[in-house]
Amino acid sequence: MRKIRILAIALLIFIAPLGSQAQASTVGDTPQAHVIDYAELLGGYQAEALEESIAKIIENYNFDVVIVTTNSIGGKSPQAYADDYFDNNGYGKGQNGEDGVLLLVDMGGGNWHISTSGYGITVFTDYGIQLIGGVVAPQIRANPYGAFSIFVGSVAQFLDEARDNRPIDIYTGGDSNGSYYFDSTNGKYYFEPAPVPNRWRNVPIVFPAGFVISALMMFVKAKGMNTARSKAHASDYVRQGSFSLDTRRDLYLHSTTWSTPRPQQSTSSRTGGSSGGGSSTHSSSSGRSHGGGGGKF
């Protein structure tokens, strides 16, 4: 009996450290929340569904996605609040641990703001951010879950476009003229080229009409000017005493001035090529570089 007790005590001593190690491992592996709903806009299952969608993006793209709702931003600007929340809470993926995007919804002030960091600055241009906001913002009050689902889906498509083709942006020149639009039926953004004007389309109608109108105008003017009558002598064309030359002056009727504008030094910081709009950047309170933009809803 004594031997059995000794074996039981020894077994408990051996198992206890393993149990504490397992518990510590469980606590340490708790996943970081990416949907922080301080304003309580979402149901529990809705937040979980968004977390699952974001987890897939993180796994497939190594890119962080965060959604924060709040009733107050504590006197900060939406930009400062969004940047600081991303920086101060350990978000960011990629080689430097900075790649990511955060959507802030400030219910108290009616503000939305998207903060980008690292590779996110390249993926989400100023044009692209406003494009997303134009779709998401109108639905925040009526259907917050639908708005946030569109945002998460937009992140995935924007990452695909940047990786496989080029960032969704406004482009100018050649065949790049056009704009993007959102198709609500499948939740995707599509590029629509600008229509090419057909300069010769109206020529068959405009040219004959213009010719006839011009001919009539010239005929009327010529008819009105035909008031002169021929004279027998040249002196008949001069009225007696009407011509007297007593002064001669040189008058300069024209002058030409050349000026060269002084070059202006730009104070804004922007990334992107000359053919696209690119992303404007700024520094957060921690000194990290961020892009972003926002508006009202």
C-alpha positions in Angstrom: 0.0 0.0 0.0 2.8 2.3 0.9 4.5 1.6 -2.5 1.3 2.5 -4.3 1.1 5.9 -2.5 4.7 6.7 -3.4 4.1 5.9 -7.0 1.0 8.0 -7.1 2.8 11.0 -5.6 5.7 10.6 -8.0 3.2 10.5 -10.9 1.5 13.7 -9.8 4.9 15.4 -9.4 5.7 14.4 -13.0 2.4 15.4 -14.5 2.0 18.8 -12.8 4.8 20.6 -14.8 3.4 19.3 -18.1 0.0 20.7 -17.2 1.4 24.1 -16.4 3.4 24.1 -19.6 0.2 23.2 -21.6 -1.7 26.0 -20.0 1.0 28.5 -20.7 1.1 27.5 -24.3 -2.6 27.9 -24.7 -2.5 31.4 -23.3 0.5 32.4 -25.4 -1.1 31.1 -28.6 -4.4 33.1 -28.2 -4.9 34.7 -31.6 -4.9 38.5 -31.8 -8.3 40.1 -32.5 -8.6 41.8 -35.8 -12.2 43.0 -35.4 -12.4 45.3 -32.4 -16.0 46.4 -32.1 -16.0 48.9 -29.2 -19.2 50.5 -30.7 -21.0 47.1 -30.6 -22.2 47.3 -34.2 -21.9 43.5 -34.8 -23.4 40.3 -33.5 -21.0 37.7 -32.1 -21.3 35.4 -35.1 -20.8 38.4 -37.5 -17.5 39.3 -35.8 -16.4 35.7 -35.9 -17.2 35.5 -39.6 -15.2 38.6 -40.3 -12.3 37.2 -38.2 -12.3 34.0 -40.3 -12.2 36.0 -43.6 -9.4 38.1 -42.3 -7.5 35.0 -41.1 -7.5 33.7 -44.7 -6.1 36.9 -46.1 -3.3 36.9 -43.5 -2.5 33.3 -44.3 -2.6 33.8 -48.1 -1.0 37.2 -48.4 1.0 37.6 -45.1 -0.8 41.0 -44.8 -2.6 42.3 -41.8 -6.2 43.5 -41.8 -7.9 45.3 -38.9 -11.4 46.8 -38.3 -11.9 49.1 -35.3 -15.3 50.6 -34.4 -15.6 53.2 -31.6 -17.9 55.8 -30.2 -15.1 58.2 -29.4 -11.6 58.9 -30.7 -10.6 60.8 -27.6 -10.0 64.2 -29.2 -7.6 62.8 -31.8 -8.1 63.1 -35.6 -9.3 60.0 -37.3 -6.0 59.7 -39.0 -4.0 59.9 -35.8 -6.3 57.5 -34.0 -6.1 54.9 -36.8 -2.4 55.2 -37.2 -1.7 54.9 -33.5 -4.0 52.0 -33.0 -2.2 50.0 -35.7 1.2 50.9 -34.4 0.6 50.6 -30.7 -1.2 47.2 -30.8 1.4 45.2 -32.6 -0.3 44.9 -36.0 1.7 44.4 -39.2 3.0 41.5 -41.2 5.7 41.0 -43.8 9.4 41.1 -43.6 9.5 44.3 -41.6 6.3 43.6 -39.6 4.6 46.7 -41.0 2.4 45.5 -43.9 -1.3 46.0 -43.3 -4.4 48.1 -43.5 -6.8 49.3 -40.8 -10.4 50.6 -41.2 -11.6 52.9 -38.4 -15.3 53.7 -37.9 -15.9 56.5 -35.5 -19.6 56.5 -34.7 -19.4 59.5 -32.4 -18.0 61.8 -35.1 -19.4 60.0 -38.2 -15.9 59.5 -39.5 -14.4 56.6 -41.4 -10.7 56.4 -42.1 -8.4 53.8 -43.7 -4.8 53.7 -42.5 -2.2 51.9 -44.6 1.3 50.7 -43.6 4.3 49.1 -45.3 3.2 47.4 -48.5 -0.3 48.6 -47.8 0.8 52.1 -49.0 1.5 50.7 -52.4 -1.6 48.5 -52.6 -4.1 51.1 -51.4 -3.6 54.4 -53.3 -5.4 57.6 -52.5 -7.8 56.9 -55.4 -8.3 53.3 -54.2 -9.1 54.3 -50.7 -11.8 56.8 -51.8 -13.1 54.1 -54.1 -13.6 51.7 -51.2 -15.0 54.4 -49.0 -17.5 55.3 -51.6 -18.9 51.8 -51.4 -18.5 51.0 -47.7 -19.4 54.3 -46.0 -23.0 54.6 -47.1 -23.8 51.2 -45.6 -22.1 51.6 -42.2 -25.2 52.7 -40.2 -27.8 50.6 -42.0 -25.8 47.4 -42.5 -22.4 47.4 -40.7 -21.7 43.8 -41.2 -22.3 44.1 -45.0 -20.1 47.2 -45.1 -17.2 45.4 -43.3 -17.6 42.3 -45.5 -17.2 44.5 -48.5 -14.1 46.1 -47.0 -12.5 42.7 -46.3 -13.4 41.5 -49.8 -12.0 44.7 -51.3 -8.7 44.1 -49.4 -8.3 40.7 -51.1 -9.0 42.0 -54.6 -6.7 45.0 -54.1 -3.9 42.7 -53.1 -4.5 40.5 -56.1 -4.5 43.5 -58.5 -1.3 44.8 -57.0 0.4 41.4 -57.1 -0.8 40.2 -60.6 -1.2 43.4 -62.5 -1.0 46.9 -61.0 -2.6 48.6 -58.0 -6.1 49.9 -58.5 -5.5 53.6 -59.2 -6.3 56.4 -61.5 -4.2 56.2 -64.7 -3.7 58.7 -67.5 -2.3 58.4 -71.0 -2.9 56.0 -73.9 -5.1 53.0 -73.2 -5.0 53.6 -69.5 -7.7 56.3 -69.4 -10.8 55.3 -67.5 -12.0 54.6 -64.0 -13.1 51.7 -61.7 -16.6 51.0 -60.6 -18.0 48.5 -58.0 -20.3 45.8 -59.1 -22.6 45.0 -56.2 -23.8 41.7 -57.8 -20.5 40.0 -57.2 -18.7 42.4 -54.9 -15.9 43.2 -57.4 -14.3 46.3 -58.8 -13.9 46.6 -62.6 -12.0 49.0 -64.8 -14.0 50.8 -67.4 -12.0 52.5 -70.2 -12.9 56.1 -71.1 -15.0 56.3 -74.4 -12.9 57.3 -77.4 -14.6 60.2 -79.2 -15.4 59.6 -82.8 -14.3 62.9 -84.4 -15.6 62.0 -87.9 -19.0 60.7 -86.9 -20.8 63.9 -87.5 -18.8 65.1 -90.5 -21.5 64.1 -93.1 -24.0 66.3 -91.4 -22.0 69.1 -89.9 -19.8 69.8 -93.0 -22.6 70.5 -95.5 -24.6 72.5 -93.0 -21.6 74.6 -92.1 -20.8 75.2 -95.7 -24.3 76.4 -96.6 -24.5 78.7 -93.5 -21.1 80.2 -94.3 -22.0 80.8 -97.9 -25.2 82.6 -97.0 -23.4 84.8 -94.5 -20.7 85.7 -97.0 -23.4 86.5 -99.6 -25.3 88.8 -97.2 -22.1 90.7 -96.2 -20.9 91.1 -99.7 -24.3 92.4 -100.8 -24.3 95.0 -98.0 -20.8 96.2 -98.9 -21.6 96.7 -102.6 -22.4 100.5 -102.2 -19.5 102.0 -104.1 -19.9 103.6 -107.6 -17.1 104.1 -110.0 -15.7 107.6 -110.6 -14.2 109.1 -113.8 -11.1 110.6 -112.2 -9.0 109.7 -109.2 -9.5 113.2 -107.7 -13.2 112.5 -107.5 -12.5 110.0 -104.7 -11.0 112.8 -102.4 -13.3 115.2 -100.7 -12.1 118.8 -101.0 -10.3 119.9 -97.8 -10.6 116.6 -96.1 -6.9 115.6 -96.2 -4.2 117.5 -94.4 -0.8 116.1 -93.3 1.0 118.3 -90.7 2.4 115.8 -88.2 4.4 112.6 -88.5 5.1 110.2 -85.6 6.4 106.6 -85.1 3.9 104.5 -83.2 4.8 101.0 -81.9 1.7 98.9 -82.1 3.1 95.7 -80.6 5.6 94.6 -77.9 6.7 91.1 -76.8 7.7 90.1 -73.3 9.2 86.8 -72.3 8.9 85.5 -68.7 10.1 82.3 -67.0 8.1 80.9 -64.0 10.0 80.2 -60.9 10.1 76.5 -60.0 7.9 75.6 -57.1 9.2 73.1 -54.5 6.6 70.5 -53.5 6.1 69.8 -49.8 4.0 66.7 -50.1 5.3 63.2 -50.0 3.8 60.8 -52.6 4.6 57.3 -53.9 3.7 56.1 -57.3 4.6 56.4 -61.0 3.9 59.4 -63.2 1.1 57.6 -64.9 -0.8 56.9 -61.8 -2.2 58.9 -58.8 -0.1 57.0 -56.2 -0.3 57.3 -52.4 0.4 60.3 -50.2 2.2 59.5 -47.0 2.8 61.0 -43.6 4.5 60.0 -40.3 2.5 58.8 -37.3 3.3 59.7 -33.7 5.6 56.7 -33.5 7.5 57.9 -36.5 6.3 55.2 -38.9 5.3 56.0 -42.4 1.6 55.7 -43.2 -0.8 56.3 -46.1 -4.5 56.6 -45.9 -7.6 58.7 -46.3 -11.2 59.0 -45.1 -14.4 60.9 -45.0 -17.8 61.2 -43.4 -20.7 58.8 -43.4 
